[in-house]
Structure formats: C-alpha cells, structure tokens
Amino acid sequence: MYSNNKRIIPRKVGKPNKYFAKKTVAMGLKFDSRWEAERWGQLKAMERAGVVDQLDRQITYLLEVNGHKICKYIADYTYLLLDEDGSSRFIVEDAKGVVTPEFKLKKKLMLAIHGIDILLTFKKNNK
C-alpha cells in the first residue's frame, strides 16, 4: 500500500480467540480467560482457608512415548487438596470453556504417560 509515494504499513490487529475467551490480568497475573482468572481467585481463597496447599499455575508436562516427544501439556493449576482426615490428593486442574479435540487427546496422554487424570472445571452459567 502506498500513499504519496510512502509505503503504509497496516497495523497488525490481534486475532480474536476462536472460542471468544478474553485474555485477562487479575491479581497482577495474566490469564487466558476470565474464567481461568476467576478460578485462580477461588483457589487462592481455598488456600487461605487451608483447603488446598502448594497451589501453582502454568506447570508444563512433557508428553513422550518411547523417548519421542509427542507434545506438551500446560496445566492451568496444580495443588494438594487437603482432606479432613489429614490426607491429601495431588490435583492437576484445567479451567475450560470448551473441550477441544486436542485437549481430549492431551488428557488421555496425561493419564497414560503420567497416571494423572486432569480435573476439568467449567464456569456455571447463570442464564
């Protein structure tokens, strides 16, 4: 594109998310969706209440088969869920709006390779 013999460079506009998720900043952290940010707030409250411990986010798991890297999975959250009897369970959680075919495959690979069944959480619609 040219105007008065000067090249005009079109401004790049970010591609909208295919599933309408809106990137969000909350508590000084960047999240891929508003639901993911909201769920982080819920988990932080649960941590303060002593229901969860060792809360972390964006943990990467390599998914390898026979020494060959297939892909990686980035968990939204990991934490220990503390039970009333003093025991705890390690949880890998993903806050989802839409379950894609790619995610379904990664969920199966996580179970097969690492023995981890990913907990899915969905926002409840108040409509």
C-alpha positions as CSV (number, residue, x, y, z in Angstrom):
1,M,0.0,0.0,0.0
2,Y,1.3,3.4,-0.9
3,S,0.2,6.9,-0.3
4,N,2.1,10.0,-1.6
5,N,5.0,7.7,-2.6
6,K,5.3,6.4,1.0
7,R,4.6,2.9,2.0
8,I,1.9,2.5,4.5
9,I,2.3,-0.5,6.8
10,P,-1.0,-1.8,8.0
11,R,-1.3,-2.1,11.8
12,K,-1.5,-5.7,13.0
13,V,-4.6,-6.4,15.0
14,G,-4.6,-9.4,17.3
15,K,-6.6,-12.3,16.0
16,P,-9.7,-12.9,18.2
17,N,-9.9,-16.1,20.2
18,K,-11.7,-18.9,18.3
19,Y,-13.8,-19.6,21.4
20,F,-14.3,-16.0,22.5
21,A,-12.0,-16.3,25.6
22,K,-10.7,-12.9,26.6
23,K,-7.2,-12.6,28.0
24,T,-7.3,-11.1,31.4
25,V,-5.0,-9.6,34.0
26,A,-6.0,-10.3,37.6
27,M,-4.0,-10.0,40.8
28,G,-1.0,-8.9,38.7
29,L,-1.1,-12.2,36.7
30,K,-2.0,-12.8,33.1
31,F,-4.7,-15.4,32.3
32,D,-6.0,-16.8,29.0
33,S,-9.6,-16.3,30.0
34,R,-11.8,-14.5,32.6
35,W,-12.9,-17.9,33.9
36,E,-9.3,-19.0,34.4
37,A,-8.7,-15.8,36.4
38,E,-11.9,-16.3,38.4
39,R,-10.9,-19.9,39.2
40,W,-7.5,-18.8,40.4
41,G,-9.2,-16.4,42.8
42,Q,-11.3,-19.2,44.1
43,L,-8.3,-21.5,44.6
44,K,-6.3,-18.7,46.4
45,A,-9.3,-18.3,48.8
46,M,-9.3,-22.1,49.3
47,E,-5.5,-21.9,50.0
48,R,-6.1,-19.1,52.6
49,A,-8.8,-21.3,54.2
50,G,-6.4,-24.3,54.5
51,V,-8.4,-26.4,52.0
52,V,-5.6,-26.5,49.4
53,D,-1.8,-26.3,49.7
54,Q,1.2,-25.9,47.3
55,L,-1.0,-24.0,44.7
56,D,0.8,-23.4,41.5
57,R,-0.1,-22.4,37.9
58,Q,1.1,-23.0,34.4
59,I,3.0,-26.2,35.1
60,T,4.4,-27.9,31.9
61,Y,4.3,-31.6,31.4
62,L,6.2,-33.3,28.6
63,L,4.2,-36.0,26.8
64,E,6.7,-38.5,25.5
65,V,6.2,-42.0,24.1
66,N,9.2,-44.4,23.8
67,G,11.6,-41.4,24.2
68,H,9.9,-39.4,21.5
69,K,8.3,-36.0,22.4
70,I,4.7,-36.0,21.2
71,C,3.7,-32.7,22.7
72,K,3.5,-30.8,26.0
73,Y,0.6,-30.0,28.2
74,I,0.5,-26.9,30.3
75,A,-1.7,-27.3,33.4
76,D,-3.7,-24.3,34.5
77,Y,-3.2,-25.2,38.2
78,T,-1.7,-27.9,40.4
79,Y,-2.3,-28.2,44.1
80,L,-2.7,-30.6,47.0
81,L,-6.3,-30.9,48.1
82,L,-6.3,-31.5,51.8
83,D,-8.9,-33.8,53.2
84,E,-10.4,-33.6,56.7
85,D,-8.7,-36.8,57.8
86,G,-5.3,-35.2,57.2
87,S,-4.6,-36.9,53.9
88,S,-4.1,-35.1,50.7
89,R,-4.5,-35.6,46.9
90,F,-2.4,-34.1,44.2
91,I,-4.7,-32.3,41.7
92,V,-3.9,-31.1,38.1
93,E,-6.7,-28.8,37.0
94,D,-7.7,-27.2,33.8
95,A,-10.3,-24.4,33.7
96,K,-12.2,-25.0,30.5
97,G,-14.8,-23.1,28.5
98,V,-14.6,-25.5,25.5
99,V,-13.1,-29.0,25.4
100,T,-11.3,-29.3,22.1
101,P,-10.2,-32.5,20.3
102,E,-6.6,-31.5,21.0
103,F,-7.3,-31.2,24.7
104,K,-9.1,-34.6,24.8
105,L,-6.0,-36.2,23.3
106,K,-3.7,-34.5,25.8
107,K,-6.0,-35.5,28.7
108,K,-5.7,-39.2,27.6
109,L,-1.9,-38.9,27.2
110,M,-1.5,-37.4,30.7
111,L,-3.4,-40.4,32.1
112,A,-1.5,-42.9,30.0
113,I,2.0,-41.4,30.5
114,H,2.0,-39.8,33.9
115,G,-1.0,-41.5,35.5
116,I,-2.7,-38.1,36.1
117,D,-6.4,-37.7,35.5
118,I,-6.9,-33.9,34.8
119,L,-9.7,-32.3,36.7
120,L,-11.8,-30.1,34.5
121,T,-13.7,-27.1,35.9
122,F,-16.3,-25.2,34.0
123,K,-18.0,-21.9,34.8
124,K,-21.6,-22.2,35.7
125,N,-23.9,-20.1,33.5
126,N,-26.4,-18.1,35.5
127,K,-28.7,-17.7,32.5
